[in-house]
Amino acid sequence: MHELSYAQALLDEVLRLAEENDAKRIVKIHLQIGELLLINPEQLKFCFSAISKGTIAEDAELVIEFIKPKIVCTECGREFDEVIGICDCGGIVSIEGGKDFLLKKIEMEVE
């Protein structure tokens, strides 16, 4: 379950940022996640909820936005909605992005 390792890394980072800002509670966490990471948002939320118990991030809401990769043929420039290896023209397909895990914003209560 790789969602647990992502949840742990996320918790570590938001707690570090909260400490830097003297936050007393983390309210909401906004994430952008690439579709190619194949992260199940419900599993990520469950794991984060479980490991954040007893911290200032307990009960924080995770807001997740999924980002599509850019998939383009290097020969003809045709764009695709799904990952394929070779275009109909015989060109190789280039994949950009789609594996991002970005912490976009943290909403927290500070003193």
Beta strands, then each sheet from edge to edge (+ up, - down):
strand 1: 23-34
strand 2: 61-67
strand 3: 70-73
strand 4: 79-80
strand 5: 93-96
strand 6: 101-110
sheet 1: 2+ 1+ 6-
sheet 2: 4+ 3- 5+
end
